[in-house]
Amino acid sequence: DYNQLIAHVNSALDVIKGRPFYADRGVLYSLLVQYYSRTDLAKAFEYIVLEYDCFKVQQKPSEMFSVYNEFAGYYLTVLDYKESISYSKKALEQAYKIVDNKQYNVALAMSNLSNVFLIDNQFQEALVYAAKSMKISKNMQNQALISKNNLLLAEIYLNQKKYDTALPYCLQGIEGIELPENITRGQLFMAWGLNGLNKFKEAQNQLAKVDVKLLAELSPNLQIVYYKEQSNCNKALGNFVKAFENTEKLNQIQNKFLEDKGSLKTLMLQAKFHLREKNYELEKLKLDKQKVELQNQKQATNLNLLLASAILLIFFISILIWAYQFRKNGNFIFGLSRLQLQNSVQEKEVLVKEI
């Protein structure tokens, strides 16, 4: 119930308003990201940035891992693969720093990074990270990750037209797992591989198992695979009417996808503009802070110089006063000595006269 979710999150934000509960506020923003990523990507991005601002205060690896994954997912959605790869790598760096459940997070981060490389057609890089993630997943015996990586490897090989290599991974991706999305992906990839090997009847049997209702909720890429392989099967088996219907459906999805691509690119540019704007504000704040610090340093230096000058002045005045007093006292003593000598001379003169 998303309406209740939003109501509770907003109430919680009101409660902690004005308080430095950065981590708590970041968690609330992450819930809003999850909500708006389904309905409003631009809004979702705003909350990812707010979430990042909260989590960066304490720099906890688990929180930074989460927010970097969200940035990577957003940029992947808006088709900016370069940024998505960059944030996926940052997420992987944070995964290595997480103490609890470290292996799982590292394997997940590698799998996500492999997926971005795959979508960007960097198949060799995708293969390296998928293989590493698979190794860790098998050590952990995590069936969900093993299934995910099997399907990832299958898709990499299918894109490279290595159909014989891909099919075993398709089967392993489906076996021993009860995740409907993974099963659907596995069936689609099986059909793709079988069509590639000209086993059209077997491919059609696989496509018949696909849950079309579930498929409608999945990504346009998977829907494109489904209708493309349906069209190939029907064409190869001589059912041209069905092939034409599937091609029409395929064209509709592709056209819609291209339209969405345009709006997504606009979103990507907006996001980059907002980030640049935010970075500019941050840089401006840093510069202002540096200016204030320099002014404070300058004032402190001037104050120190003033104090030092005052101390020196007092010291010199003290020396002058002492010198004056010393001279004054010296003259007095010299005067007394002279009088004493004069008296002594007079006494002697008197004595001589008497003699």
C-alpha positions in Angstrom: 0.0 0.0 0.0 2.1 2.9 -1.3 -0.3 5.6 -0.1 0.2 4.5 3.5 4.0 4.1 2.9 4.2 7.8 1.7 2.0 9.0 4.6 4.2 7.3 7.2 7.5 8.3 5.6 6.3 12.0 5.5 5.2 11.8 9.1 8.6 10.4 10.1 10.4 13.1 8.2 8.3 15.8 10.1 9.2 14.2 13.4 13.0 14.4 12.7 12.8 17.7 10.9 15.7 20.0 12.0 17.5 17.2 13.9 20.8 15.8 12.8 19.5 12.2 12.4 21.3 11.8 9.1 21.2 8.0 8.8 17.5 7.8 9.8 16.6 10.5 7.3 18.7 8.6 4.6 16.7 5.4 5.3 13.4 7.3 4.8 14.7 8.8 1.6 15.6 5.3 0.4 12.0 4.3 0.8 10.9 7.2 -1.2 13.4 6.2 -3.9 11.9 2.7 -4.1 8.4 4.3 -4.5 9.3 6.9 -7.0 11.5 4.6 -9.1 8.2 2.9 -10.1 6.3 6.1 -10.9 8.5 9.2 -11.3 12.2 8.8 -12.2 13.0 12.5 -11.9 11.6 12.5 -8.3 13.4 9.2 -7.6 16.7 10.8 -8.6 16.1 13.8 -6.3 15.6 11.5 -3.3 18.7 9.5 -4.2 20.7 12.7 -4.0 19.1 13.6 -0.7 19.8 10.1 0.6 23.4 10.4 -0.5 23.8 13.7 1.3 22.6 12.0 4.5 24.7 8.9 4.2 27.9 10.6 3.3 28.1 12.3 6.7 29.1 9.1 8.5 30.4 7.2 5.4 29.2 3.8 6.6 30.1 1.2 3.8 26.7 -0.5 4.0 24.8 2.7 3.5 27.2 4.0 0.8 26.9 0.6 -1.0 23.2 1.0 -1.0 23.1 4.5 -2.4 25.8 3.9 -5.0 23.7 0.9 -6.2 20.7 3.2 -6.5 22.7 5.7 -8.5 23.9 2.9 -10.8 20.4 1.6 -11.3 19.0 5.0 -12.1 21.7 5.8 -14.7 21.2 2.3 -16.2 17.5 3.1 -16.5 18.1 6.4 -18.2 20.7 4.7 -20.6 23.8 6.5 -19.3 26.0 3.3 -19.1 29.2 5.2 -18.4 27.8 6.7 -15.2 26.1 3.4 -14.3 29.5 1.5 -14.6 31.2 4.2 -12.5 28.7 4.0 -9.7 28.6 0.2 -9.9 32.4 0.2 -9.3 32.0 2.5 -6.4 29.4 0.1 -4.9 31.9 -2.8 -5.3 34.6 -0.8 -3.5 32.2 -0.2 -0.6 31.1 -3.9 -0.6 34.7 -4.9 0.2 34.6 -2.7 3.3 31.4 -4.1 4.7 32.0 -6.4 7.7 28.7 -8.2 8.0 27.7 -10.4 5.0 30.7 -9.2 3.0 30.8 -12.1 0.5 27.2 -11.7 -0.4 27.5 -8.0 -1.0 30.7 -8.4 -3.1 29.1 -11.1 -5.2 25.9 -9.0 -5.7 28.0 -5.9 -6.6 30.0 -7.9 -9.2 26.8 -9.4 -10.7 25.3 -5.9 -11.0 28.5 -4.5 -12.6 28.5 -7.5 -15.0 24.9 -6.7 -16.0 25.8 -3.1 -16.9 28.8 -4.2 -19.0 26.5 -6.6 -20.8 23.9 -4.0 -21.6 26.8 -1.7 -22.8 27.9 -4.6 -25.1 31.3 -5.0 -23.2 30.9 -8.8 -23.2 34.4 -9.6 -22.1 34.3 -7.4 -19.0 30.8 -8.7 -18.3 32.0 -12.3 -18.5 34.9 -11.6 -16.0 32.7 -10.1 -13.3 29.9 -12.7 -13.8 32.4 -15.5 -13.4 33.9 -14.0 -10.2 30.4 -13.5 -8.8 29.5 -17.1 -9.6 32.5 -18.4 -7.8 31.6 -16.5 -4.6 27.9 -17.5 -4.9 28.8 -21.2 -5.2 31.1 -20.9 -2.1 28.2 -19.4 -0.2 25.7 -21.8 -1.7 23.3 -18.9 -2.4 20.8 -20.3 -4.8 19.3 -16.9 -5.8 22.6 -15.5 -6.7 23.7 -18.7 -8.5 20.5 -18.6 -10.6 21.0 -14.9 -11.4 24.6 -15.4 -12.5 23.7 -18.5 -14.6 21.2 -16.4 -16.5 23.7 -13.5 -16.7 26.3 -15.9 -18.3 23.7 -17.3 -20.6 22.7 -13.9 -21.8 26.4 -12.9 -22.4 27.0 -16.1 -24.5 23.7 -15.6 -26.4 24.7 -12.1 -27.4 28.0 -13.5 -28.6 26.0 -16.2 -30.6 27.6 -19.0 -28.6 24.3 -20.8 -28.4 25.7 -24.3 -27.4 27.6 -22.7 -24.5 24.6 -20.6 -23.4 22.0 -23.4 -23.2 23.4 -25.2 -20.1 23.5 -22.0 -18.2 19.8 -21.3 -19.1 18.9 -24.7 -17.7 21.0 -24.2 -14.5 19.3 -20.8 -14.1 15.9 -22.3 -14.0 16.7 -25.5 -11.9 16.3 -25.4 -8.1 14.8 -21.9 -8.0 11.3 -20.7 -7.4 11.7 -17.1 -8.5 9.1 -16.5 -11.3 11.2 -13.8 -12.9 14.2 -16.0 -13.2 12.1 -18.9 -14.6 10.7 -16.6 -17.2 14.1 -15.2 -18.2 15.5 -18.8 -18.4 12.6 -19.9 -20.7 13.1 -16.9 -22.9 16.9 -17.5 -23.1 16.3 -21.2 -23.8 14.1 -20.2 -26.8 16.7 -17.7 -28.0 19.4 -20.3 -27.9 17.3 -23.1 -29.5 16.3 -20.7 -32.3 20.0 -19.9 -32.8 20.6 -23.7 -33.3 17.6 -23.9 -35.7 15.6 -26.0 -33.2 12.5 -24.0 -33.8 9.9 -26.5 -32.5 11.7 -26.9 -29.2 12.1 -23.1 -29.0 8.3 -22.8 -29.5 7.7 -25.2 -26.7 9.8 -23.1 -24.4 8.0 -19.9 -25.4 4.6 -21.6 -24.7 5.7 -22.0 -21.0 6.4 -18.3 -20.6 3.9 -16.4 -18.3 2.8 -13.6 -20.6 1.2 -11.7 -17.7 4.4 -11.7 -15.8 6.3 -10.8 -18.9 4.2 -7.6 -19.3 5.6 -6.4 -15.9 9.2 -7.1 -16.9 11.6 -4.9 -18.8 10.9 -4.0 -22.5 14.2 -5.8 -23.4 12.7 -9.2 -22.3 9.4 -8.4 -24.1 11.4 -7.7 -27.2 13.2 -11.0 -26.9 9.9 -12.9 -26.5 8.1 -11.4 -29.6 11.3 -11.6 -31.7 11.8 -15.3 -30.9 8.1 -16.0 -31.4 8.3 -14.3 -34.8 11.4 -16.4 -35.7 9.8 -19.6 -34.7 6.5 -19.0 -36.6 8.4 -17.9 -39.7 10.6 -20.9 -39.7 7.7 -23.3 -39.1 5.6 -21.7 -41.9 3.0 -19.9 -39.7 3.4 -16.6 -41.4 0.2 -15.0 -40.0 1.4 -15.6 -36.4 4.9 -14.4 -37.4 3.4 -11.2 -38.8 1.3 -10.6 -35.7 4.4 -11.1 -33.4 6.5 -8.8 -35.7 3.8 -6.1 -35.4 3.8 -6.5 -31.6 7.6 -6.4 -31.6 7.6 -3.2 -33.6 5.1 -1.6 -31.2 7.2 -2.4 -28.2 10.4 -1.2 -30.0 8.8 2.1 -31.1 7.5 2.6 -27.5 11.0 1.8 -26.3 12.6 4.3 -28.6 10.1 7.0 -27.5 10.8 6.2 -23.9 14.5 6.4 -24.8 14.1 10.0 -25.8 12.4 11.0 -22.6 14.9 8.9 -20.6 17.8 10.8 -22.3 16.1 14.1 -21.3 15.9 12.8 -17.7 19.5 11.8 -17.9 20.5 15.4 -19.0 18.3 16.9 -16.3 19.9 14.6 -13.7 23.4 15.6 -14.8 22.4 19.3 -14.8 21.0 18.9 -11.2 24.2 17.1 -10.1 26.4 19.8 -11.7 24.2 22.4 -10.0 24.6 20.7 -6.7 28.3 20.2 -7.1 28.6 23.9 -8.0 26.8 24.8 -4.8 29.0 22.5 -2.8 32.1 23.9 -4.4 30.8 27.5 -3.7 30.2 26.6 -0.1 33.7 25.1 0.1 35.2 28.3 -1.4 33.2 30.5 0.9 34.4 28.3 3.9 38.0 28.6 2.6 37.6 32.4 2.3 36.3 32.6 5.9 39.1 30.4 7.1 41.7 32.6 5.3 40.1 35.8 6.8 40.2 34.2 10.2 43.8 33.2 9.7 44.6 36.7 8.5 42.9 38.3 11.5 44.7 35.8 13.8 48.0 36.7 12.2 47.3 40.4 12.5 46.3 40.0 16.1 49.5 38.0 16.9 51.6 40.7 15.2 49.8 43.4 17.1 50.3 41.6 20.4 54.0 41.0 19.5 54.4 44.7 18.6 52.8 45.7 21.9 55.0 43.4 23.9 58.1 44.7 22.1 57.0 48.3 22.6 56.5 47.7 26.4 59.9 46.0 26.5 61.6 48.9 24.8 59.8 51.5 27.0 60.8 49.4 30.1 64.5 49.5 28.9 64.3 53.3 28.3 62.8 53.9 31.8 65.4 51.7 33.3 68.2 53.4 31.4 66.9 56.8 32.4 66.6 55.8 36.1 70.1 54.3 35.9 71.6 57.4 34.4 69.8 59.6 36.9 71.0 57.5 39.8 74.5 57.4 38.2 74.7 61.2 38.0 73.6 61.5 41.6 76.3 59.1 42.8 78.8 60.9 40.6 77.8 64.2 42.0 78.2 63.0 45.6 81.6 61.6 44.8 82.7 64.9 43.4 81.5 66.8 46.4 83.3 64.4 48.7 86.6 64.8 46.7 86.2 68.6 46.8 85.7 68.5 50.6 88.7 66.3 51.0 90.9 68.7 48.9 89.7 71.7 50.9 90.4 69.8 54.2 93.9 69.0 52.9 94.5 72.6 51.8 93.5 73.8 55.3 95.8 71.3 56.9 98.7 72.5 54.6 98.0 76.1 55.5 98.0 75.3 59.2 101.3 73.4 58.9 
